[in-house]
Amino acid sequence: MEESDALGFEHMGLDPRLLQAVTDLGWSRPTLIQEKAIPLALEGKDLLARARTGSGKTAAYALPMLQLLLDRKATGPVAEQAVRGLVLVPTKELARQAQTMIQQLAKYCARDVRVANVSAAEDSAAQRAVLMEKPDVVVGTPSRILGHLQQETLRLRDSLELLVVDEADLLFSFGFEEELKSLLCHLPRIYQAFLMSATLNEDVQALKELVLHNPVTLKLQESQLPGPEQLQQFQVVCETEEDKFLLLYALLKLSLVRGKALLFVNTLERSYRLRLFLEQFSIPSCVLNGELPLRSRASDPEAGVARGIDFHHVSAVLNFDLPPTPEAYVHRAGRTARANNPGIVLTFVLPTEQSHLGKIEELLSGEGEIPVLLPYQFRMEEIEGFRYRCRDAMHSVTKQAIREARLKEIKEELLHSEKLKTYFEDNPRDLQLLRHDLPLHPAVVKPHLGHVPDYLVPPALRGLIRPPKKRKKPSSSCRKAKKVKAQNPLRSFSHRGKKPKPTALPS
């Protein structure tokens, strides 16, 4: 964590017990977010703070929260024990981290301040018992908190004084929009609130309107993306468009990029072209199409792909097309390396795009002279043997195939649209015609392209590529297929209320 050179903890008016806990943690001076946020929070201000993971933001809200609770118990009238602080986070892992940090800071006042974490769904019975004792602070995900509020095992309407929404930019991205709105109906009309977010995107602005009252906004001058220890960013120079397709095929088929990956392109037509291209090699993918009437659609083409889509644990972001603006690059890169998870960004660049790439580099490096987008060490000559396959696949992806693939998805959306359900009930003939429309024939998949023979694998990678598993007897293969499907990290992409899809190609 980067330390500030200004106001120290000892000059903030914090309780001596909190200062002792800070000393035990080895913090000699506050970080920038702590220095700016804590005094304002202690004045009773609502805060909207942009601060990335690792900047010390948990303590920036935890210390004033604990101070508020201690002041109330020391100087205010004697009141019954109640939940007065609520911390909302998007994942169970972040809930555990927040609980741990708050407990560490409350080390010397643990008798006066009790903290409960209700994020784990499997501990509902134990959570009810803990909530019956009315802890001072409750930490959890919106869905778990809402569940307890609806079951009336947690009541906040008459007691809540401070609400914290941590990693606010992730809450809508992880599908908590409806739960969050319902949860807010159970809170009192007046309370102090903090929104902590790595970015101030459209979702955070919407949340600001719902939660905050006349807030102070802190836009700290720090990197908008995590550092190189968490996020690795590379540029890959490709001489031609064909080289981009060839390199992508090699990266995915040779498992040089593993886990869940997001591929960004600049037009919808390109996204379908890329999807059909990958299908030729049996690489599963799906298009996140803003034209489809999904509940997850948003107006911002960069930030919008996230709303309602599960973006947990994205291992890699691949900019197949160079982002149109430096800000768009930050939006895209911000989809990985979230919530303390590592990530990688690969940006494909044509020679004519070098000047535009320089503008992105300027935004990322700021005043520094050290480049952020490092050259990706990859020798194209080692994958020349794949070029004929790449060309074969590219020739199969015709404009007609792309058009039919888009029509097929629109047809599927119409068939499953909740809004059109009533219409089809009144007009069954239209539904019958839609279901019995002429079948579409997108690009024909050639099975042999899905296999990579050993002689095509670069020498440095031979022995690292896993051979395809042999087909087993039907009785056991079904069980095996189910197991493999469950373990596939790409299959956790899902629209709220929709079946999961393997991966994503947002446009």
NORJOSUL-V84455 format. One record per run of one state. SS is the DSSP state (A for helix, B for strand, O for the rest). FROM is the first residue (numbers start at 1). TO is the last residue. If there is no record, write none. Layout:
ss=SS from=FROM to=TO
ss=SS from=FROM to=TO
This chain:
ss=O from=1 to=2
ss=B from=3 to=3
ss=O from=4 to=8
ss=A from=9 to=11
ss=O from=12 to=15
ss=A from=16 to=24
ss=O from=25 to=30
ss=B from=31 to=31
ss=A from=32 to=42
ss=O from=43 to=46
ss=B from=47 to=50
ss=O from=51 to=56
ss=A from=57 to=75
ss=O from=76 to=84
ss=B from=85 to=88
ss=O from=89 to=91
ss=A from=92 to=105
ss=O from=106 to=106
ss=A from=107 to=109
ss=O from=110 to=114
ss=B from=115 to=117
ss=O from=118 to=120
ss=A from=121 to=132
ss=O from=133 to=136
ss=B from=137 to=140
ss=O from=141 to=141
ss=A from=142 to=150
ss=O from=151 to=161
ss=B from=162 to=165
ss=O from=166 to=167
ss=A from=168 to=173
ss=O from=174 to=176
ss=A from=177 to=184
ss=O from=185 to=191
ss=B from=192 to=197
ss=O from=198 to=201
ss=A from=202 to=211
ss=O from=212 to=215
ss=B from=216 to=219
ss=O from=220 to=230
ss=B from=231 to=238
ss=O from=239 to=240
ss=A from=241 to=253
ss=O from=254 to=259
ss=B from=260 to=264
ss=O from=265 to=267
ss=A from=268 to=279
ss=O from=280 to=303
ss=A from=304 to=306
ss=O from=307 to=308
ss=B from=309 to=309
ss=O from=310 to=313
ss=B from=314 to=319
ss=O from=320 to=325
ss=A from=326 to=333
ss=O from=334 to=342
ss=B from=343 to=350
ss=A from=351 to=365
ss=O from=366 to=373
ss=B from=374 to=375
ss=O from=376 to=379
ss=A from=380 to=396
ss=O from=397 to=398
ss=A from=399 to=416
ss=O from=417 to=420
ss=A from=421 to=426
ss=O from=427 to=427
ss=A from=428 to=435
ss=O from=436 to=446
ss=A from=447 to=450
ss=O from=451 to=453
ss=A from=454 to=456
ss=O from=457 to=458
ss=A from=459 to=461
ss=O from=462 to=473
ss=A from=474 to=487
ss=O from=488 to=488
ss=A from=489 to=492
ss=B from=493 to=493
ss=O from=494 to=494
ss=B from=495 to=495
ss=O from=496 to=500
ss=B from=501 to=501
ss=O from=502 to=503
ss=B from=504 to=504
ss=O from=505 to=507
